[in-house]
Amino acid sequence: MSVNILMPALSPTMTEGKLARWLKKEGEAIASGDVIAEIETDKATMEVEAVDEGTLGRILVEAGTEGVKVNAPIAILVADGEAVPDGAPTAAAPEAASTAPAASPVVASAKSAAAPAPAPAAEAAPKAGRVFASPLARRIAAQKGVDLVTVKGSGPNGRIVRRDVEAAVAAPVAAPAAPKVVPQSTPTIDVPHTAVPNSSVRKVIARRLTEAKSTIPHFYVAMDVELDALLALRAQLNASSPAEGPGAFKLSVNDLLIKAVAVTLRRVPKVNASYTEDATILYDDVDVSVAVSVPDGLITPIIRNADRKSLSQISNEAKELIARARAGKLKPQEFQGGSFSISNMGMYGVKEFSAIINPPQAAILAIAAGEKRAVVKGDALAIATVMTVTLSVDHRVVDGALAAEWVAAFRSVVESPLSLVV
């Protein structure tokens, strides 16, 4: 009996994705656990594994297709020797297939893929005078009396799909369009430039950051923090590490700051939170997301239960997660979730910056570079290593006084760092 292979949801926020490439061909045998395709999500390129066995009878969504909806059929799996049913959806109309009930849909599992997918071959352009539309769109147009020549397609390569016909039926007759005004910032053909296509990851980052900045009322609290005691503790601990072996470690300043954030969240737990319309969610666990720059944008691997882990555990785990993040090999559960974020640009010499909150979290800490500064101690001038940190909070959850309390507690932990090792 044939079954539909459906577009998997590879993250809680995923509603659609790009089918980057197929790793199996039509007619090829598939065993449970075989990697059959690669899907581009909002975070990485993920490998899709089959959980059933049979033969790949028909590919419904071609490689390179963007905007494939979650749970839409992407292929048909048949038993060995079985033919693809006559009534099965065709590759030309994946959206039509999604309206038919799926017979025991194949649930695919996913894991991240390090290698980027090759660029898909362009679909041949339709012949002059031909209307490029799916069978379902044609059927609805005929029923509703819609001339497809007047409909603009939004599907792959301009194909007219069901939603385009339905929009044409619902829309009033449009007045002639006004001349398009080109913004001054748009390059003209006389200006040398390079247009770099936005990847699926970049598009999702742009959408989520725009939503976060426009829908979350950001509030900022900045404070200078002295690092000398923390740096001295780091040097002492690194000197005590074995030269090699299972117990060896080399702590970075960022490792100690992750632990300091976790300890502070335990002291001021109301910042370890999220906002919903019905309630403020206070998290029991302290899961710290660490912003990591990757070739296509940004990803936030998570140090889970950071308050309960030793500095050496945090250091080794952070190094492994960051390395796999940059290689595109993180598993979804390793970057999805988290209760608080850190963005550290100190290694770039940044003096001060404010970070955008990573929803649904209520706060993110921006960490700038530590530098020698003149400070006043008592009535005398002295030299200290100082960094500026800026806490961005969701003002629906965290009020100004609570944000100030958290930053002050963080400074206390960093400037008296023995609580990081006891």
C-alpha positions in Angstrom: 0.0 0.0 0.0 1.4 3.4 -1.0 1.9 6.1 1.6 2.7 9.8 1.3 6.0 11.1 2.7 5.2 14.5 4.3 7.3 17.6 4.7 8.5 17.3 8.4 8.4 20.0 11.0 12.0 20.2 12.1 11.5 23.0 14.7 8.6 24.3 16.8 8.6 27.5 14.8 8.8 25.9 11.3 5.8 26.4 9.1 7.5 25.9 5.7 11.0 25.1 4.4 13.1 24.6 1.3 13.5 21.2 -0.1 17.2 21.6 -0.9 17.9 18.3 -2.6 16.9 14.7 -2.9 19.4 12.0 -2.0 17.2 9.2 -3.4 15.9 8.8 -6.9 12.5 7.6 -8.1 12.5 3.8 -8.3 15.3 3.5 -5.7 14.8 1.2 -2.7 14.6 2.9 0.8 15.3 1.3 4.1 14.4 2.6 7.5 17.0 5.1 8.6 18.1 6.0 5.1 18.7 9.7 4.5 16.4 10.6 1.7 16.5 14.4 1.4 17.9 17.6 2.8 15.6 20.4 4.1 16.7 24.0 4.7 15.1 25.2 8.0 15.4 28.6 9.8 18.5 27.3 11.5 20.4 24.8 9.4 20.3 22.3 6.6 18.7 19.1 8.0 18.9 15.6 6.7 15.5 13.7 6.6 15.6 10.0 7.5 13.0 7.5 6.4 11.3 5.5 9.2 9.6 3.0 6.8 10.9 0.9 4.0 9.9 0.5 0.3 10.5 2.1 -3.0 10.5 5.8 -3.8 7.6 5.7 -6.3 7.3 9.4 -7.1 8.9 12.7 -6.2 6.2 15.3 -5.8 8.3 18.3 -4.8 11.4 19.0 -6.9 14.8 19.9 -5.4 15.2 23.6 -4.9 11.6 24.3 -4.2 11.1 26.9 -1.5 8.1 27.6 0.7 7.0 23.9 1.0 4.4 23.8 3.8 4.8 21.5 6.8 2.8 18.2 6.3 2.5 18.8 2.6 3.2 15.5 0.6 6.7 15.6 -0.9 7.0 12.1 -2.3 5.2 8.7 -2.5 6.6 5.5 -1.0 5.3 2.2 -2.4 5.9 -1.4 -1.5 8.5 -3.3 -3.5 7.1 -4.2 -6.9 4.0 -2.0 -6.4 3.1 0.7 -8.9 2.2 4.2 -8.0 -1.6 4.5 -7.8 -3.3 6.3 -10.7 -5.0 8.7 -8.3 -1.8 9.7 -6.6 -0.9 13.4 -6.7 1.5 14.5 -9.5 4.8 16.3 -9.1 3.3 19.3 -10.9 0.8 20.1 -8.2 2.1 19.4 -4.6 -0.5 21.8 -3.2 -3.3 19.8 -4.8 -1.9 16.6 -3.2 -2.1 18.3 0.2 -5.9 18.5 -0.1 -6.3 14.8 -0.3 -6.2 12.6 2.8 -2.8 11.0 3.2 -2.8 7.3 3.7 -0.6 6.5 6.7 1.9 9.3 6.1 5.5 8.5 6.6 6.9 10.4 9.5 10.5 11.4 8.8 13.1 12.1 11.4 15.9 14.7 10.9 19.5 15.4 11.7 21.6 18.3 10.7 23.8 18.2 7.6 27.2 19.9 7.4 27.4 20.2 3.6 25.4 22.9 1.8 23.0 21.7 -0.8 24.0 22.2 -4.5 22.1 24.9 -6.4 19.0 23.3 -8.1 18.7 23.3 -11.9 16.2 26.0 -13.1 12.8 24.7 -14.2 12.2 25.2 -17.9 10.3 28.4 -18.6 6.7 27.9 -19.9 6.2 28.3 -23.6 4.8 31.6 -24.9 1.0 31.8 -24.4 0.9 28.9 -22.0 -0.7 29.4 -18.6 1.6 27.8 -16.0 -0.9 26.5 -13.3 -1.5 23.4 -11.2 -4.4 21.1 -12.0 -6.2 22.1 -8.8 -5.8 25.8 -9.6 -7.2 25.2 -13.1 -10.2 23.3 -11.7 -11.1 26.0 -9.2 -10.7 28.7 -11.9 -13.1 26.8 -14.2 -15.6 26.5 -11.3 -15.3 30.2 -10.3 -15.1 31.6 -13.9 -11.6 33.1 -13.3 -9.5 33.8 -16.4 -6.0 32.4 -15.4 -4.4 34.8 -17.8 -5.2 37.6 -15.4 -3.9 35.7 -12.3 -0.3 36.2 -11.1 1.2 33.0 -9.7 3.0 32.8 -6.4 4.2 29.2 -6.6 7.6 27.9 -7.7 8.8 29.7 -10.9 5.6 31.7 -11.0 3.2 28.7 -11.1 -0.4 29.6 -10.4 -1.6 27.7 -7.3 -4.9 27.3 -5.4 -4.3 30.3 -3.2 -3.7 32.6 -6.2 -7.1 31.7 -7.7 -8.9 32.0 -4.4 -7.3 35.5 -3.9 -8.4 36.5 -7.4 -12.0 35.4 -6.6 -12.0 37.4 -3.3 -10.3 40.5 -4.6 -12.3 43.4 -6.0 -11.5 44.7 -9.5 -8.3 46.6 -9.1 -7.8 50.1 -10.4 -4.9 50.7 -12.8 -1.6 50.5 -10.8 0.2 53.7 -10.1 3.7 54.0 -11.5 6.2 52.2 -9.3 8.4 54.6 -7.3 11.9 53.2 -6.9 13.5 54.0 -3.5 16.7 56.0 -3.6 18.5 53.2 -2.0 17.6 50.7 -4.7 20.6 50.2 -7.1 20.0 51.1 -10.7 21.6 49.3 -13.7 24.1 52.2 -13.9 25.4 51.5 -10.4 27.9 48.6 -10.1 26.6 46.2 -7.5 26.4 42.5 -6.6 23.0 40.9 -5.6 23.5 38.1 -3.1 20.4 35.9 -2.9 19.1 35.6 0.6 19.3 32.0 1.9 16.3 30.5 3.8 18.2 30.9 7.0 18.8 34.6 6.4 15.2 35.2 5.5 14.0 33.5 8.7 16.5 35.5 10.8 15.3 38.7 9.2 11.7 37.9 9.8 12.2 36.8 13.4 14.3 39.7 14.4 11.9 42.2 12.8 9.0 40.6 14.7 11.0 40.6 18.0 12.0 44.3 17.6 8.6 45.4 16.5 6.4 43.4 18.9 8.6 43.2 22.1 8.9 46.5 24.1 12.7 46.4 24.6 14.2 48.1 27.7 17.9 48.5 28.3 20.1 48.6 31.4 23.9 49.0 31.1 26.6 48.7 33.8 30.4 48.7 34.0 31.8 45.5 35.5 35.4 45.0 36.7 37.0 41.8 35.5 40.4 41.6 37.3 39.2 39.1 40.1 37.5 36.9 37.4 40.7 36.9 35.2 42.8 36.0 38.2 40.5 33.1 39.1 40.6 31.9 35.5 44.4 31.9 35.4 44.5 30.0 38.7 42.0 27.4 37.6 43.7 26.9 34.2 47.1 26.4 35.9 45.6 23.6 38.0 44.3 21.7 35.0 46.1 18.5 33.9 48.1 19.0 30.8 46.1 16.3 29.0 43.6 13.5 29.6 39.9 13.3 30.4 40.2 15.9 33.2 42.0 18.5 31.2 40.3 21.9 30.5 41.1 25.4 29.4 38.6 28.0 30.6 37.8 31.0 28.5 36.4 34.2 29.9 33.1 33.4 28.1 32.9 30.1 30.1 33.1 32.0 33.4 30.6 34.6 32.2 28.1 31.8 31.2 28.4 30.4 34.7 28.1 33.9 36.2 24.8 34.5 34.2 23.5 31.2 35.5 24.3 32.0 39.1 22.7 35.4 38.8 19.5 33.9 37.3 19.2 31.7 40.4 19.6 34.8 42.6 17.1 36.9 40.6 14.8 34.2 39.1 12.1 36.5 37.8 14.3 37.4 34.8 14.4 33.7 33.8 11.0 34.1 32.2 8.8 34.5 29.2 5.7 36.5 28.5 2.4 35.1 27.3 -1.0 36.8 27.0 -2.4 34.7 29.9 0.6 34.4 32.2 4.3 35.1 32.8 6.2 31.8 32.6 9.0 31.4 35.2 11.4 28.6 34.2 12.5 26.1 36.7 15.7 25.3 34.8 18.5 27.8 33.8 19.2 27.0 30.2 21.6 29.6 28.7 21.6 30.2 25.0 25.0 31.4 23.6 24.9 33.4 20.3 27.3 32.0 17.8 28.2 33.6 14.4 27.9 31.1 11.5 28.4 31.7 7.8 24.7 32.2 7.1 23.8 34.3 10.2 23.4 33.4 13.8 22.5 30.4 15.9 22.2 29.9 19.7 23.3 26.6 21.1 22.2 26.0 24.6 24.1 25.2 27.8 21.3 23.4 29.7 21.2 23.5 33.5 24.2 25.8 33.5 23.8 26.7 37.1 24.3 23.0 38.1 27.4 22.4 36.0 31.1 23.0 36.9 33.2 25.5 35.0 35.1 22.6 33.3 31.8 21.0 32.2 30.5 24.3 30.8 33.8 24.9 29.0 34.0 21.5 27.3 30.3 21.5 26.4 30.5 25.1 25.0 33.5 24.3 22.8 31.8 21.2 21.4 28.5 23.0 20.7 30.2 26.0 19.1 32.3 23.9 16.8 29.3 21.8 15.7 27.2 25.0 15.3 29.8 26.4 12.8 29.9 23.1 11.0 26.1 23.0 10.7 25.8 19.8 12.8 23.7 20.8 15.7 20.7 18.7 16.5 17.4 20.7 16.9 17.1 20.1 20.6 20.6 21.7 21.0 19.5 25.1 19.8 15.7 25.2 20.3 14.5 26.5 23.6 16.7 28.2 26.3 15.5 30.6 29.0 18.1 33.4 28.7 20.7 34.5 26.0 24.2 35.8 25.9 25.8 37.7 23.0 29.5 38.3 23.6 31.3 40.5 21.1 34.2 41.3 23.4 36.7 39.4 21.1 36.0 42.0 18.4 37.0 44.9 20.7 33.4 46.2 20.8 33.1 48.9 23.5 29.3 48.7 24.0 26.2 47.4 22.2 22.6 46.4 22.7 21.2 43.0 21.6 17.8 42.1 20.3 15.8 39.7 22.5 15.5 36.1 21.3 11.8 35.3 21.7 10.1 33.8 23.7 12.8 34.6 26.2 12.5 37.8 28.2 16.1 38.9 28.3 19.5 38.9 26.6 22.9 40.1 27.9 25.2 41.9 25.5 28.8 41.6 26.6 31.5 44.0 25.3 35.3 44.0 25.5 37.2 44.1 28.7 39.8 47.0 28.6 42.1 48.8 31.0 40.3 51.9 32.3 40.9 54.5 35.0 38.6 53.9 37.9 38.1 55.6 41.3 38.7 53.4 44.3 38.0 55.3 47.5 39.5 58.7 46.9 42.3 57.6 44.6 42.6 56.8 40.9 43.5 53.2 39.9 43.6 51.0 36.8 41.2 48.2 36.4 40.0 45.9 33.6 36.5 46.9 32.9 33.8 45.7 30.5 30.3 47.2 29.8 27.4 44.9 29.8 23.9 45.8 28.6 20.8 43.8 29.6 17.9 44.0 27.1 14.6 42.9 28.7 11.0 42.5 27.6 9.3 45.3 29.6 6.1 43.3 29.7 7.9 40.8 32.0 10.8 42.7 33.5 10.4 46.2 35.0 13.2 48.7 35.2 13.9 48.0 38.9 14.1 44.3 38.4 16.5 44.7 35.4 18.7 46.9 37.5 18.6 44.4 40.4 19.7 41.6 38.0 22.6 43.6 36.5 23.8 44.6 39.9 23.7 41.0 41.0 25.6 40.0 37.9 28.3 42.6 38.7 28.6 41.3 42.2 29.1 37.7 41.0 31.7 38.7 38.5 33.7 41.0 40.8 33.5 38.4 43.7 33.8 35.2 41.6 34.3 32.5 44.2 30.6 31.6 44.0 31.4 30.2 40.5 33.4 27.4 42.0 31.5 26.6 45.2 
